[in-house]
Amino acid sequence: MNKQTTRAFSAGIMFTAAIIFIYGLYFNEAPSQNEDALPSGIIIIKESEIKAKENEISDLKKQLDRYKTGTEKENAPTQTDKYQLTLSIKAGTPPQDIEEKLKDVNIISEDEDFVQFVVDNGYADKIQIGEFLVNSEMSVEEIANTIIK
């Protein structure tokens, strides 16, 4: 092979490469993008979902307003049930056990601190052995006075 043949062969390869490149640019279809594909960070929400969330928000706002104005407490049912218990106290029964018994049968509420009241007023050492009739209409002070007599 001489120089001229080598040059002609190189020119043919370059020409073929140029044609393939041009064909690829103009005639080759780009991969079709999925119309449903969204860029990251974008969420599609249906209008019905938006309305449902708006209704939920408005309900929660109304509940918050009622709570702030205190109408929740006014509309709450009052305690009409009267609970009664014959409290049996044995030697060495700690005030914590008495409080648990009273809370278990709804004589006192969960937020009342019977033990703290008994300790603060010096009744812990004065608790008597025996059976005492207590009910849910009695205050913590009345219950304490009943069991120290």
VEXTORDREN-488519 format. One record per residue: x, y, z of N, C-alpha, C, O in turn. Coordinates in steps of 0.02 Angstrom, whole numbers, plus 50000, padded with zeros to 5 digits. Each point is the difference from the previous one (the first is absolute). Layout:
<recs>
XYZXYZXYZXYZ;...
</recs>
This chain:
<recs>
500414994250000499595005850000500435006250000500485000750038;499335003649919500395006149995499655005650039499474999150030;500845006849968499755005650039499315002249977499575001650042;500324998449896499375002449973499434995350019499455002450015;500654991549984499494995150018499835000650075499424999550019;501095001450022499905000750072499595006250015499554999950042;500605005749922499635006150010499274999249978499555002650034;500334994149914499334999049974499604995650049499415001450014;500924993450011499674995750049499825003950064499454999150026;501005005250000499885004250059499435004849987499585001150044;500415001949896499475004749983499334996449999499505002950020;500474991049957499384996149998499754998450070499405000450014;501064997950030499804998650069499745006350033499494999750035;500835006049956499785006450028499325001949972499565002450037;500354996749898499365001649968499444995750028499465002550014;500674991049995499504995450027499835001950072499424999850019;501095002050021499895001950069499585006450003499565000550043;500565004349914499615006249998499274998649982499555002950030;500334992749923499324998349980499624996750058499425001650013;500924993750021499684996650056499845005150055499474999650031;500995005049982499895005150052499405004549982499585001450043;500395000949894499455004349978499344996250002499495002850021;500524991049958499394995950003499764999450072499415000750014;501054998150032499834999450071499705006450028499544999750041;500705006149938499745006350025499305001549974499575002250039;500314996649898499375002249970499474994649994499405001550006;500794992449984499514994949986499874995150057499494996650001;500955003250045499914995550057499545003450051500145005550022;499304991149996499545002950047500294999750070500304995050021;499605010450015500215000150070499544995450040499424999349982;500834997750069499564995650039499415004050028500095005450029;499314992049961499415003750021499975000250076500124995050034;499735010949992499955000850073499294998350021499515001849966;500444994850088499354998150028499665006350026500285003750040;499104997449936499655006150020499824999850074499915005250032;500034988849996499844999350071500605001250045499925001350060;500684998349912500595001050041500065007450018499955004449958;500164996850106500065006850025500705001050030500324995350023;499915010849975500635001350032499944998550075499465000250029;501104998450002499974998250071499765006050041500165005849985;499464992850066499745005250044499315002449981499725004250036;500004993349910499345002249979499514994350013500114994349981;499335007550052499494995050017499345002349969499825005950003;499814989449969499355001749972499474997850051500004994350022;499565010349996499474998650048499345001449965499915005149967;499634990350041499345000849969499615005350038500105001150059;499455002149905499605005350030499564997450056499895003550050;499874990549943499584997050054500414999050064499745000950055;500904997349938500424999250058500135006750034500025000450062;500055004949898500115006650028499395002250040500075002750055;499344996349918499385001950035499924996150064499785002750051;500394990849948499944995950060500485002650054499815000450059;500795001449922500485002650049499785006950026500105001550059;499615002649898499755006550023499444999150050499975003750050;499584991649938499464998650047500284997550067499765002050053;500744993749943500314997550061500335005650040499945000250061;500395004349904500325005750033499485004550033500105002350056;499354999049909499495004450029499684996850061499845003450049;500064989949950499734996650059500485000550059499795001150056;500854998049930500505000550054500045007150028500105000950060;499825004149896500005006950025499405001250045500065003450051;499354993949930499415000850042500094996750068499815002850051;500494991349949500134996550063500485004150043499925000450061;500585002549908500495004050037499675006250029500135001850057;499445001449905499645005950025499554998250059499975003650049;499684990749945499574997850056500424998550061499805001650056;500774995449935500444998550056500255006450033500025000550061;500175004449898500265006350027499465003850038500155003250050;499244996649926499465003750033499704996250059499615002850038;500564990849969499764996150056499334996749989499724997350048;500015003049892499354996949989500044992450002499504996750010;501105000649980500074992750005499844997850071499664994950009;500575008850040499874998150069499265000950017499724996150039;499975009149933499305001250014499564994549970499504998150030;500694999449911499614995049967500164992950024499644995349983;500895003950055500194993450024499484997550050499755003950041;500104989749956499514997450047500275000250071500604998750012;498985002950035500215000250069499974993050030499644995749975;500745003350077500014993550031499364999050040499905003450051;499684992149927499384998750035500044993550039499594998850044;500894997049939500064993750035500355001150067500485003750005;499264993050044500305000350066500324993350014499674994850000;500985005450011500364993950015500114999550075500115005050034;499854988949991500064999050071500474994050012500014995349961;500375005050094500474994750015500064999350075500025004950038;500004988949984500184998650069500744998750000500244994749980;500135010350043500734999949998500264996250060499885002050057;500474992649930500274995950053500755001650007500394999049954;499795003450106500705001850012500274995450053499724999350055;500834997449929500344995450046500625003350027500215005349975;500084991750074500615002750031500565000449947500124995249964;500205010550032500565001049955499805001849929500445000149956;498935001250030499795001949932500245007149986499815004750035;500614996149913500265006749985499475004349964499554997249969;500505009350036499525004549966499984999049924499485001249969;501074996550001500014998849928499504994549981499655000549949;500314994350092499524994649986499285002450007499564998149962;500335006150089499335002750010499805004349939499434999549976;501045004650001499865004249942499844995849939499535001649963;500844993050025499884995649943499304997050003499654999849950;500144997950110499334997150008499475005349984499514998549966;500595007550058499515005349989499955001949926499455001349975;501114998849991500005001649928499714994349959499675001249950;500464992750071499744994249962499244999849998499724997849950;499965004550102499274999850002499695006949990499415001150016;500985003549958499775006849981499745004150058499565004349992;500704994550067499825004250057500365006849994499705005250013;500934994549967500375006349986500244999649928500094994649972;500025011249997500215000249930500754998849995500365000450050;499864998249890500714998549988500455006050015500584999050016;499165007149978500435005850010500035002250073500405004450018;499204992650026500035001750070500574996250033500124994149984;500235009250061500584996950032499854999050074500145004350042;499564990049973499804998350068500614999350046500005002650056;500524994149919500604998850040500315006750021500205000850058;499865003849895500315006450015499595003850052500295003150045;499054996649951499585003350049500104997150069500065003650050;499954989749954500094996650064500675001750031500045001350060;500494998749900500675001550026500055007350020500275001650054;499485002949904500055007250015499645001950064500225004650035;499234992149981499605001750058500164995750061499675000550051;500844995249944500224996050057499524994450017499994997750057;499605000049896499524994750012500304993049990499694995050020;500905004449951500294993649982500084995550061499904993949995;500295008950062500104996150061499354998950038499994996050047;499485007349934499374999650037499474995549967499444999650025;500744997249920499524995749966499834994050044500444996750027;498915002149981499754994850045499884993449962499895000049940;500154994650097499854993449974499254998950004499685001950049;500034995149899499284998750001499695000649932500345000349949;498995000050051499625000749938499635006750002499685001750049;500385001949895499715006749997499595000549936500214997849947;499205005250059499565001049943500155006849969499925005250032;500314994849904500165006249964499614999949934499824994749975;500075011349997499655000449936500315005549957500425003950023;499374996349915500295004749951499805007250011500295004549970;499214996750072499805006950014500425003250055499955006050012;500474990050019500435002550054500635003149969500254997549950;500005007850081500635002949979500574996050029499904995750043;500705005749934500594996650026500075001450075500184995650038;499675010449981500055001950071499494996150042500174997650054;499235001649921499484996350037500194992650006499894996950052;500405000349895500224993050002500554999250052500004995350040;500485009449958500554999750048499745000550071500234996350044;499315008249969499725000850067499624993750022500004998350059;499694998249893499634993950016500484994450023499854996450047;500725003049919500444994350016500485001450057500354995550022;499665010750004500445001350056499615000350066500315000950053;499044998349947499605000350061500094993850041499704999450053;
</recs>
